[in-house]
Amino acid sequence: MPRPKGRGASGKRRGTSGRHEQRDTQAKVALAMWDVGHCDPKRCSGRKLMRLGLIQSLRLGGRRFPGVVLTPRAESTISPADSALVSKAGLAVVDCSWASLDSVPWSSIKAAHPRLLPFLVAANPVNYGKPCQLSCVEALAAALYIVGLPEEARLILRSFGWGEEFLSLNGELLSLYAQCRDAAEVIRTQKEYLDKAEQETLRKKNAEMDLPPSGSSEEEDEVLAEGLKQLDV
């Protein structure tokens, strides 16, 4: 009996799994970046995304990027209000060092919709735990998550051993930002979060300085007395 056209011996369509695999490993949003040469090529997450075919390189002085551009020169913060724009026109990032902003040829970077990222903490090995010092892939992933594309964010983070750690460190904040309506609400949410974190830090610091209650045991009193003696109180 002749085999059905377009099917292999197993009866499955030839090439179907390959197409599904490609769809699963390619971002559905057009991603791009300008590389101004500040990063170590061996550590640059943006260049790794380029090698993987997940992002395209933009030429300095080239055409204006029509989508959202993550850049420190922006005045507005990215928010869920940018969702349709990102889905339709794409998302780009300026790969530069915060310590060398003056050397960036900003006039050659043409951004139609520049945006800032709100407060987040880096998980990359170079700046782990530092606020706002994100790598290219972290910046892009954060923006994707905020505009309602968390699976796209996970897709580009998947190729980095510390990728999931970024989402773990910033999970609460990213979820809060993603629930906002616009940039103004994202800024309010950021302020509320930071104020709360500062209050919690002060509370813990004060709790560590509290003395034991008057009803403490004799042994605790002796430990306290010895401690006070060492402090010359």
Backbone as a ProteinNet text record, in pm:
[ID]
protein_1_A
[PRIMARY]
MPRPKGRGASGKRRGTSGRHEQRDTQAKVALAMWDVGHCDPKRCSGRKLMRLGLIQSLRLGGRRFPGVVLTPRAESTISPADSALVSKAGLAVVDCSWASLDSVPWSSIKAAHPRLLPFLVAANPVNYGKPCQLSCVEALAAALYIVGLPEEARLILRSFGWGEEFLSLNGELLSLYAQCRDAAEVIRTQKEYLDKAEQETLRKKNAEMDLPPSGSSEEEDEVLAEGLKQLDV
[TERTIARY]
85.3	0	88.5	64	148	127.9	234.4	226.9	155.7	82	17.2	121.6	89.2	181.9	213.7	343	382.6	397.6	391.1	403.4	521	582	690.3	636.9	729	689.3	601	615.9	538.1	399.2	373	242.6	235.2	345.5	348.6	400.3	356.8	401.3	549	623.4	766.1	788.9	884.4	921.6	835.8	724.7	636.3	706.4	777.5	843.1	949.3	1019	1122.4	1064.2	947.1	885.1	839.1	782	739	858	970	1090	1139.8	1134.2	1181.1	1092.6	960.9	869.9	893.2	929.2	949	1078.3	1174.7	1303.7	1327.7	1230.9	1243.9	1144.9	1194	1106.5	1002.4	880.3	771.5	774.1	856.4	872	1007	1009.9	1135.8	1224.9	1341.2	1435.2	1560.4	1615.9	1734.3	1819.7	1944.1	2030.6	2134.6	2175.6	2291.3	2407.4	2517.6	2636.8	2740.7	2772	2868.9	3008	3026	3158.5	3208.6	3119.1	3163.6	3186.6	3116.4	3119.6	3230.2	3273.1	3365.4	3289.8	3336	3264.2	3235	3324.1	3305.1	3196	3164	3063.4	2934.7	2934.3	2819.3	2699.1	2591.9	2472.4	2403.2	2415.1	2354.9	2418	2549.5	2618.9	2587.7	2566.5	2528.8	2391.1	2299.3	2166.6	2176.8	2271.2	2290.9	2341	2435.6	2488.7	2380.6	2284.7	2175.4	2062.3	2075.3	1972.8	1846.7	1856.5	1738.9	1724.9	1826.8	1824.9	1905.2	1867.3	1941	2022.2	2130.2	2216.2	2168.6	2165.4	2125.9	2250.7	2254	2370	2359.3	2466.3	2470.5	2454.9	2365.2	2340.8	2241	2187.1	2091.2	1951.1	1853	1715.4	1661.6	1564.2	1502.2	1431.1	1455.1	1386.7	1242.7	1144.5	1004.7	939.5	1000.5	939.6	992.8	985.3	1033.7	1184.1	1255.1	1400.3	1435.2	1503	1547.9	1679.3	1677.8	1795.6	1799.4	1917.1	1927.4	1896.2	1883.3	1851.5	1700.8	1621.6	1475.9	1423.8	1303.9	1238.6	1114.4	1060.3	940.9	978.4	904.1	931.4	841.6	895.9	816.8	704.2	592.1	475.1	389.2	286.9	196.1	126.5	124.4	64.9	143.9	267.7	352.2	336.2	246.2	232.5	207.5	108.7	74.9	190.3	258.3	370.7	484.8	516.8	624.6	588.1	465.1	422	424.8	389.5	380.3	513.8	587.1	707.3	838.3	834.4	955.9	1012.4	1123.7	1189.8	1340.4	1405.9	1551.4	1616.4	1746.6	1822	1953.9	2000.5	2132.5	2230.6	2322.8	2420.5	2538.2	2533.1	2639.4	2664.4	2775.3	2812.3	2764.4	2706.5	2662	2780.2	2899.1	3017.5	3074.8	3024.5	3080.8	2972.7	2869.3	2758.7	2801.2	2899.8	2943.6	3008.5	3055	3122.9	3028.7	2901.5	2804.4	2762.5	2765.6	2724.3	2571.4	2512.8	2366.9	2297.6	2361.2	2299.3	2285.5	2360.8	2355.1	2256	2194.5	2097.2	1958.7	1883.4	1754.4	1641.2	1580.4	1475.4	1342.6	1242.2	1110.7	1040.3	1060.3	990.2	1087.9	1172.4	1269.7	1201.8	1252.2	1194.8	1305	1273.8	1357.4	1296.3	1378.1	1326.7	1310.4	1211.3	1198.6	1301.6	1299.2	1395	1387.1	1503.1	1517.3	1659.9	1683.2	1815	1878.8	2006.4	2078.3	2105.1	2104.7	2140	2260.3	2308.2	2423.8	2549.2	2644.3	2762.4	2846.7	2845.3	2928.5	2871.3	2739.4	2677	2570.6	2589.9	2487.1	2447.6	2316.5	2264.3	2265	2321.6	2327.7	2200.7	2143.7	2022.2	2050.3	1962.2	1959.7	2077.5	2170	2284.4	2261.4	2159.7	2119.4	2200.5	2215.4	2276.2	2170.7	2212.1	2118.7	2001.8	2032.6	1925.2	1832.8	1886.3	1800.9	1708.4	1762.4	1682.1	1569.5	1602.6	1501.2	1395.9	1441.2	1348.3	1255	1309.5	1227.1	1119.5	1158.8	1062.8	954	992.6	895.4	797.2	848.4	763.6	664.2	711.4	627	514.5	540.9	437	346.9	361.9	270.7	316.2	447.6	502	603.8	560.4	654.1	719.7	648.5	707.6	819.4	802.3	909.3	1031.7	1005.4	1115	1191	1118.2	1182.3	1259.3	1207.7	1273.1	1414.4	1431.9	1565.2	1656.7	1598.8	1680.7	1726.5	1661.7	1684.5	1828.8	1895.2	2031.5	2138.9	2098.7	2194.1	2171.9	2280.7	2269.7	2205.4	2218	2162.2	2030.2	1977.4	1856.5	1736.7	1710.4	1596.4	1615	1740.4	1768.8	1722.2	1732.2	1685.5	1536.2	1459.6	1315.6	1284.6	1366.2	1345.4	1371.4	1480.5	1514.2	1410.2	1355.3	1267.6	1121.9	1087.8	954.1	841.5	851.9	746	733	846.2	843.8	791.4	837.3	793.3	643.2	591.3	446.8	369.8	423	357.9	358.8	472.6	481.7	386.5	377	293.8	144.9	107.7	-32.1	-67.9	30.9	5.9	-59.2	-120.4	-185.3	-92.9	-9.4	74.7	204.3	287.3	418.4	406.5	307.9	291.2	263.4	183.2	151.6	272.4	353.2	476	568	580.7	665.8	611.2	479.5	419.6	444.8	429.1	452.3	597	688.9	831.2	858.2	802.4	823.7	765.8	646.7	584.1	666.8	719.4	800.1	928.9	996.8	1122.9	1100.5	991.9	960.1	933.5	859	827.8	954.3	1043.4	1168.8	1255.8	1257.5	1336.3	1280.8	1149.3	1086.4	1113.8	1110.9	1137.3	1282.7	1374.2	1515.2	1535.2	1470.4	1480.1	1418.1	1305.6	1239.3	1330.2	1394.7	1484	1605.4	1655	1770.6	1735.3	1619	1574.5	1547.9	1495	1466.1	1594.6	1699.9	1828.5	1888.2	1850.3	1904.7	1820.2	1700.4	1612.2	1675.9	1659.1	1707.7	1606.4	1649.7	1556.2	1456.2	1335.6	1235.6	1281.9	1221.5	1263.8	1243.9	1156	1128.7	1220.3	1335	1426.1	1489.1	1541.3	1598.1	1727.7	1770.6	1894.7	2013.8	2012.8	2121.6	2127.2	2009.4	2005.2	2053.2	2019.4	2064.1	2215.8	2275.8	2420	2487	2430.7	2485.3	2475.5	2360.8	2341.4	2439.4	2457.8	2549.9	2691.6	2732.2	2865.4	2882	2776.2	2781.5	2793.1	2720	2723.2	2858.6	2918.8	3049.9	3153.7	3143.3	3237	3219.4	3096.5	3069.1	3097.9	3147.1	3177.3	3054.9	2938.4	2814.8	2797.5
-119.5	0	123.9	218.9	339.1	424.8	488.3	574.4	703.7	763.3	892.2	997.9	1085.4	1190.8	1278.9	1315.6	1406.9	1340	1206.5	1137.2	1039.6	1016.5	920.8	782.7	688.9	551.5	541	630	624.2	681.6	743.1	801.6	946.3	1001.1	1140.7	1226.2	1349.8	1438.8	1469.8	1456	1484.5	1633.7	1664.7	1803.6	1876.4	1815	1884.7	1915.2	1812.3	1833.6	1940.5	1945.1	2046.4	2185.6	2201.1	2333.3	2373.6	2275.9	2306.5	2345.7	2272.4	2302	2442.6	2481.4	2613.5	2721.7	2697	2794.9	2807.1	2693.3	2693.9	2763.6	2776.1	2833.4	2970.2	3022.7	3154.2	3250.9	3367.5	3466.8	3513.3	3532.3	3578.6	3730.5	3796.7	3941.7	3972.4	4070.2	4109.6	4178.5	4120.4	4173.8	4223.2	4333.6	4390.3	4464.8	4497.5	4574.6	4652.9	4764.2	4839.6	4802.7	4759.8	4724.2	4834.4	4908.5	5017.2	4974.3	4844.7	4790.5	4810.1	4833.5	4851.9	4720.1	4615.3	4489.8	4396.3	4309.4	4201.6	4104.2	4083.3	3996.4	3857.3	3807.1	3673.6	3670.1	3785.5	3790	3858.3	3916.7	3995.5	3905.5	3924.9	3842.9	3876.5	4001.6	4041.1	3968.5	3959.7	3890.6	3741.4	3685.9	3544.5	3524.6	3616.6	3607.9	3617.6	3699.4	3711.4	3579.6	3515.7	3388	3280.3	3290.9	3195	3228.3	3341.7	3381.8	3436.5	3480.6	3531.8	3683.2	3749.4	3895	3941.7	4054.1	4106.4	4229.1	4252.1	4366.4	4487.1	4602.9	4727.2	4810.1	4870.3	4949.1	5090.9	5138.5	5277.6	5369.9	5464.8	5556.1	5503.6	5386.2	5326.5	5383.4	5309.8	5355.7	5355.1	5438.2	5447.4	5315.7	5264.8	5142.8	5178	5109.7	5151	5112	5016.6	4970.1	5040.3	4972.2	5024.5	5002	5103.3	5094.6	5121.1	5026.2	5042	5118.7	5237.7	5324.3	5414.8	5439.5	5529.5	5673.9	5704.8	5841.8	5867	5767	5781	5861.7	5910.7	5985.8	5914.4	5823.5	5748.8	5605	5546.4	5410	5311.1	5196.2	5094.4	5045.7	5009.7	4965.8	4875.3	4811.6	4729.4	4806.5	4937.7	5019.1	5007.1	4957.7	4941.1	4803.6	4723.3	4584.9	4573.2	4645.2	4635.8	4683.5	4789	4843	4742.5	4678	4578.5	4459.7	4412.2	4297.3	4327.4	4448.7	4484.9	4529.7	4614.4	4677.4	4629.1	4552.4	4495.8	4569	4514.3	4564.1	4562.8	4674.4	4684.2	4737.7	4718.4	4764.1	4825.6	4925.3	4983.6	4915.1	4838	4765.4	4857.7	4921.3	5014.2	5005.3	5061.8	5062.3	5191.3	5178.2	5296.9	5387.2	5329.4	5407.6	5482.7	5452.3	5514.8	5576	5629.9	5684.7	5800.6	5876.2	5992.4	5954.1	5829.6	5786.7	5719.5	5710.8	5648	5747.6	5708.1	5797.7	5806.4	5878.4	5880.7	5932.3	6022.3	6076.6	5971.1	5861.8	5754.1	5644.6	5660	5561.6	5624.5	5579.9	5641.7	5556.9	5607	5533.4	5607.6	5539.2	5600.4	5609.2	5508	5503.3	5461.3	5552.8	5519.6	5497.6	5400.4	5368.2	5334.3	5364	5322.4	5198.3	5123.8	5013.4	5060.3	5010	5043.3	4966.5	4985.6	4921.5	4769.4	4707.8	4562.9	4530.7	4406.7	4365.4	4267.2	4286.3	4200.7	4062.5	3962.5	3826	3775.9	3855	3811.7	3805.8	3719.6	3699.3	3824.3	3917.4	4037	4134.1	4152.3	4252	4191.9	4066.8	3998.2	4078.3	4095	4162.3	4314.1	4369.6	4515.6	4569.1	4673.7	4729.5	4801.2	4776.3	4849.4	4823.6	4738.1	4710.6	4579.2	4579.7	4458.8	4437.7	4313.3	4279.7	4298	4285.7	4300.9	4203.6	4076.6	3977.8	4001	4047.4	4076.8	4194.5	4296.3	4413.6	4375.3	4299	4257.8	4168.3	4074.4	3983.5	4059.4	4155.5	4235.2	4310.8	4371.9	4447.7	4355.9	4239.9	4144.3	4100.5	4075.6	4032.6	4143.4	4266.1	4377.9	4403.3	4385.3	4411.1	4289.6	4188.3	4074.5	3958.2	3944.2	3833.8	3754.2	3695	3622.7	3502.2	3434	3317.7	3359.4	3474.1	3526.6	3560.5	3613.1	3646	3520.1	3414.6	3288.6	3227.7	3245.2	3189.3	3243.7	3374.5	3430.7	3412	3389.7	3365.7	3219.8	3134.4	2990.4	2950	3028.6	2993.4	3038.8	3093.8	3141.2	3064.8	3014	2934.6	3008.1	3139.8	3220.4	3286.8	3249.6	3313.7	3303.6	3183.6	3164.7	3241.2	3259.1	3333.3	3477.8	3533.9	3671	3681.3	3585	3585.8	3557.6	3475.8	3445.5	3568.3	3639.5	3758.4	3869	3879.8	3992.3	3952.8	3829.9	3779	3866.3	3906.4	3988.4	4122.2	4187.9	4319	4310.6	4213.3	4199.2	4176.5	4095.7	4070.9	4198	4277.2	4403.4	4500.7	4512	4602.6	4558.8	4427.7	4375.5	4399.4	4430	4456.8	4605	4688.6	4833	4867	4985.8	5028.7	5109.2	5192.4	5281	5311.8	5398.5	5429.7	5497	5585.3	5654.7	5555.7	5454.8	5354.7	5266.1	5238.8	5161.5	5237.4	5368.6	5450	5451.4	5462.1	5459	5324.3	5218.3	5083.7	5067.2	5117.5	5113	5185.3	5304.6	5384.3	5313.6	5259.1	5189.1	5068.2	4996.6	4878	4916	5018.2	5060.5	5119	5193.9	5248.8	5135.6	5035.5	4921.1	4844.9	4826.8	4755.5	4830.5	4964.6	5044.8	5035.4	5038.9	5026.5	4889.9	4786.1	4652.1	4638.9	4701.7	4699.3	4768.2	4883.3	4955.6	4875.4	4808.3	4728.8	4616.1	4548.7	4438.9	4490.7	4607.1	4664.5	4700.8	4758.8	4795.7	4672.6	4567	4443.9	4380.2	4389.5	4332.6	4408.9	4536.4	4619.1	4614.2	4553.5	4547.2	4464.3	4509.7	4435.1	4329	4221.7	4117.2	4175.1	4117.7	4166.6	4145.9	4220.1	4215.8	4079.8	3998.8	3866.3	3760.3	3797.3	3699.8	3614.4	3500.5	3406.3	3460.2	3396.1	3437.1	3420.7	3312.3	3288.2	3397.8	3438.5	3544.8	3675.6	3699.5	3822.2	3825.3	3708.8	3702.6	3731	3674.4	3698.4	3846.1	3906.7	4048.7	4132.5	4097.3	4172.4	4164.9	4047	4029.9	4112.7	4114.7	4192	4341.7	4388.9	4529.8	4567.2	4470.8	4497.4	4516.4	4434.7	4447	4578.8	4631.8	4759.5	4877.6	4849.7	4951.9	5034.1	4970	5041	5039
0	0	0	-90.1	-94.1	29.9	74.3	191.7	157	254.6	228.8	199.4	108.1	71.8	192.5	202	309.3	443.8	451.7	579.2	575	688.7	698.6	727.7	757	782.6	904.8	1000.8	1124.2	1106.4	989.6	967.5	1007.6	1060.4	1102.1	988.7	983.4	877.3	893.5	783.2	787.4	808.9	898.2	919.9	1020.9	1066.5	1160.3	1290.4	1347.5	1476.3	1465.9	1352.1	1333.4	1335	1269.6	1267	1405.5	1480.9	1617.1	1702.8	1686.1	1765.1	1735.8	1607.3	1570.8	1634	1631.9	1691.2	1840.8	1904.3	2048.4	2088.9	1996.3	2032.9	1970.4	1899.2	1838.4	1902.1	1938.4	1999.8	1899.3	1947.6	1861.6	1846.4	1925.8	1918.6	1854.2	1764.6	1701.4	1803.9	1831.9	1929.7	1857.6	1905.6	1840	1941.2	1901	1990.4	1912	1971.6	1924.3	2014.6	1958	2034.3	2014.9	2123.1	2111.8	2158.3	2183.2	2213	2354.3	2449.1	2587.1	2661.2	2619.1	2693.7	2646.1	2737.2	2703.2	2612.5	2488.9	2395.6	2451.5	2537.9	2592	2697.9	2757.3	2862.6	2819.8	2703.3	2657.5	2629.5	2704.8	2685.8	2554.4	2511.5	2385.3	2267.4	2268.2	2158.9	2159.1	2277.2	2283.9	2221.8	2249	2187.5	2035.4	1987.6	1842.7	1784.3	1853.1	1803.9	1799.7	1890.3	1896.8	1799.7	1734.4	1639.7	1703.1	1828.1	1900.6	1892.2	1839.4	1835.1	1713.4	1656	1542.1	1582.2	1511.4	1539	1457.9	1522.1	1456.3	1426.7	1309.5	1268.2	1322.1	1384.4	1431	1311.1	1323.7	1213.9	1112.4	1138.9	1046.7	1065.5	1015.2	1022	1165.2	1190.1	1322.5	1356	1477.2	1520.1	1555.3	1497.8	1514.8	1646.9	1718.9	1842.8	1966.4	2079.8	2207.4	2218.9	2263.4	2281.4	2427.7	2490	2628.3	2627.5	2683.3	2680.3	2802.1	2859.6	2976	2941.5	2814.3	2773.6	2767.3	2795.2	2789.3	2907.8	2894.8	3002.5	3054.2	2975.8	3014.9	3049	3143.2	3188.6	3115.8	3082.6	3014.8	3105.1	3044.5	3121.2	3033.7	3092.4	3012.4	2900.3	2910.4	2804.1	2674	2681.3	2562.5	2498.1	2549.7	2504	2353.7	2303.4	2161.4	2073.5	2117.3	2040.9	2031.5	2143.7	2144.7	2056.1	2067.3	1987.9	1838.6	1802.3	1660.9	1601.8	1675.3	1617.8	1678.8	1786.8	1842	1962.8	2012.2	2133	2110.2	2141.1	2122.5	2249.4	2259.1	2375	2328.9	2401.8	2375.7	2469.5	2413.5	2493.6	2523.5	2640.8	2679.4	2828.9	2871.8	3012.7	3078.6	3197.3	3271.4	3305.2	3314.4	3349.3	3229.4	3108.6	2988.7	2899.7	2960	2881.3	2792.4	2837.6	2759.3	2627.7	2618.2	2495.1	2395.6	2430.5	2340.5	2231.3	2105.2	1995.1	1986.7	2080.9	2091.6	1965.6	1894.9	1773.1	1664.4	1678	1578.7	1617.4	1735.4	1782.9	1771.9	1674.6	1645.5	1701.6	1808.5	1878.6	1867.5	1815.2	1802.4	1936.9	2022.2	2150.9	2261.6	2308.9	2414.6	2549.4	2624.5	2754.8	2855.7	2981.7	3093.8	3158.5	3229.7	3310.1	3454.3	3526.5	3668.7	3750	3880.7	3971.4	3962.8	3938.2	3938	3980.9	4019.8	4068.8	3971.3	3944.7	3849.9	3908.3	3820.5	3860.5	3783.1	3686.8	3608.1	3695.5	3663.2	3747.8	3770.5	3678	3691.2	3794.8	3795.1	3883.5	3974.5	4013.4	4092.3	4217.6	4234.7	4352.6	4345.8	4239.6	4228.3	4161.2	4216	4155.8	4024.6	3927.5	3800.5	3706.8	3742.8	3655.4	3580.7	3494.8	3424.2	3296.4	3260.3	3132	3022.7	2897.2	2785.1	2795.7	2819.2	2822.3	2940.8	3054	3168.6	3139.3	3074.5	3040.2	2944.4	2841.2	2744.7	2809.9	2892.4	2959.4	3053.1	3126.1	3217.7	3140.7	3030.2	2949.7	2894.8	2845.2	2792.8	2900.9	3019	3130.8	3166.8	3174.3	3215	3115.4	2986	2885.5	2862.6	2948.1	2941.2	2856.2	2838.5	2758.9	2840.9	2953	3040.6	2974.6	2884.4	2819	2724.1	2660.7	2576.4	2661.5	2780.8	2872.6	2911.8	2944.7	2983.9	2867.5	2747.3	2629.4	2612.1	2623.1	2600.2	2721.2	2838.8	2958.4	2967.2	2891.4	2901.4	2869.1	2787.9	2744.6	2842.3	2955.9	3056.3	3186	3242.6	3364	3479.3	3481.2	3589.6	3549.3	3432.9	3382.5	3474.2	3525.4	3615.3	3746.2	3785.9	3909.1	3896	3775.3	3754.6	3782.3	3732.5	3756.4	3903.2	3966.6	4107.8	4195.4	4167.1	4245	4229.3	4109.9	4078.3	4055.6	4091.6	4063.9	4117	4242.5	4302.3	4232.2	4209.3	4143.9	4000.9	3926.6	3788.2	3780	3871.3	3873.9	3907	3999.9	4036.2	3918.4	3852.2	3737.7	3626.1	3604.9	3496.8	3521.2	3645	3677.8	3667.5	3640.9	3630.9	3496.6	3491.8	3367.6	3278.2	3339.4	3259.2	3332.9	3272.7	3329.1	3465.9	3481.5	3609	3721.9	3692.9	3795.5	3824.6	3724.1	3745.9	3841.3	3821.2	3908.8	4051.3	4066.3	4201	4267.4	4190.9	4244.9	4288.3	4207.8	4241.3	4372.1	4387.4	4508.9	4631.6	4617.6	4729.5	4771.1	4673	4702	4774.7	4726	4786.3	4925.6	4943	5075.3	5174.5	5129.1	5214.6	5250.7	5151.9	5176.3	5276.8	5265.5	5358.5	5500.7	5513	5644.4	5706.9	5624.3	5673.7	5720.8	5645.9	5686.1	5820.1	5838	5964.7	6078.7	6050.8	6154.9	6202.5	6106.4	6143.5	6220.5	6178.3	6246.5	6389.8	6409.4	6543.9	6628.6	6566.7	6640.3	6690.8	6613.4	6653.3	6771.1	6786.2	6893	7019.9	7014.3	7131	7241.8	7368.9	7484	7523.7	7590.2	7634.5	7733.8	7743.5	7839.8	7982.4	8078.1	8218.8	8280.9	8223.3	8277.4	8222.9	8169.3	8110.4	8218.3	8178.7	8273.8	8333.1	8442.3	8508.4	8416.3	8337.6	8246.1	8140.3	8089	7989.7	8048.9	8178.6	8245.3	8257.2	8285	8297	8162.8	8055.9	7923	7889.1	7923.1	7896.6	7975.8	8103.2	8188.2	8135	8089.2	8035	7907.6	7826.8	7704.5	7734	7831.1	7868.5	7926	7998.1	8056.4	7945.9	7842	7732	7656.6	7661.6	7596.2	7687.4	7809.1	7907.8	7944.2	7952.4	7989.8	8139.8
[MASK]
+++++++++++++++++++++++++++++++++++++++++++++++++++++++++++++++++++++++++++++++++++++++++++++++++++++++++++++++++++++++++++++++++++++++++++++++++++++++++++++++++++++++++++++++++++++++++++++++++++++++++++++++++++++++++++++++++++++++++

